[in-house]
Amino acid sequence: MTSYALRRLLIAIPTVFLIVGLSFVLMHTAPGGPFDADAALEPAVVANLRAAYDLDKPLLEQFVIYAGRAMRGEFGPSIVYPDRTVTQIIATGLPVSLRLGLTALTLATLIGGTLGIVGALKRNSAADYAVMTVAMTGIAVPSFVLAPLLTLLFGVTLRLLPIATLEPSGSLARTYPWLGPYVPYIMPVIALMLPQVAVIARLSRAAMIEVLNQAYIRTARAKGLTENRVVTRHALRAALLPVVSYLGPAVASVVTGAVVVEQIFQLPGMGRFFIQGALNRDYPVVLGIVIVFAGAVVLMNLVVDLLYGVLDPKVRVDQ
């Protein structure tokens, strides 16, 4: 298991390197630059600024310089906010993004897995149809569509939740004061969570139905085991395998969705800094956040592979 994890980490390094390289080329070849918007600057001043950030060098040389610094953990100063380093910006936004993403993914796994198993056990019943309706709705409505709808319903119409984090917490927080710190995250978490709930519910339902039709499940029932014991001791573990396999892509989906959701709800997370950095051509900020996001996705895929080996003894991850 240890050697397998080390091999995967070694494979992850060139993967992250390739992602950063592509992002570097796309950012630097896009029209415009970080100093184009300020027309008051003299050409000589712009030239000095470009030289200070190594933007006057050929693209390949710029990338070599940046990659060398990044491998030492130095992402440089922000171009738009020269008094702040990229590391400081990431340190500000990372806790917000982690709180949002981990909460959404955890709730999606618990709720989606439970709904899928209930739908499989109550196949072709009203509960099953309700689960599938929720699943199809969640798949059809992406996060960037769901977020404005939630804002319109709970923020504008019902006035239960704040539309943005800078606004008062809304009537829900006044009624339940203990919810105060969590209120700004309720709608963003729902917007990120629901599409993942839909996918996980469909996966767990299909997996549970398939497992319940296996011969060893019929044997367990023939031995007189209760249905609860059959499900929890024999079927559940195998039914979770597709859900565990999906957690890697789910992290990537949550990361990309958070970029838009944080901007809509004005959460000071890395997704919002990423969009602002891209619009302002703040190359160091964008590339620093890309490295963090890419590292998180690669690390989650490694964790998923290890969990899969724990759940399925037939998988020999040490080979």
Summary of the structure (lengths in Angstrom):
residues: 319
radius of gyration: 23.9
end to end distance: 8.5
largest distance: 86.0
contacts: 1024
relative contact order: 0.15
helix: 76%
strand: 1%
